[in-house]
């Protein structure tokens, strides 16, 4: 099963990277299969440090910001217990892992991990339709360079309805930020043509 959440990694200089990630989860989070693109900071950090932390979150705002590289302020965090990494303070659960293997034979790598420590801060509040829509929009926005633009904009129009009907201010703002990113990207492409 794929679970959407946030991945934190650090580089050799201990600089934090926060990225949305949808790993394939085995069992009760016994292991994770991460599939970052080889050009991503997450991939480079995992290759270098061989560890990281995956977070189950119930706030979609940071997922949206991270998906388009627009985190205004690094989320509050603390050192991980076992690995050389960072645990986000605003999460439901976290899973510290070490890298077991990296398959880089494809553009989208496959990184097998082993969970070495887990923690729990609070119960998962849950997602409504608006939060699901923001996550879907974040995934689309992170792939703006790969997907057909017209199809993407149609999907955004469909998702907007769920956000407006069932979302609160945080979900509407996150969705608007993603929409502006996709529309701005389209306008920038048209201006450079």
Secondary structure by P-SEA (a helix, b strand, c coil): cbbbbbbbbbccccbbbbbbbbccccccccbbbbbcccccaaaaaaaacccbbbbbcccaaaaaaaaaccccccccccccccccccccccccbbbbbbbccccccccbbbbbbbbcbbbbccccccccaaaaaaaaaaaaaaacccccaaaaaaaaaaaaaaaaacccaaaaaaaaaaaaaaaaaaaaaaaac
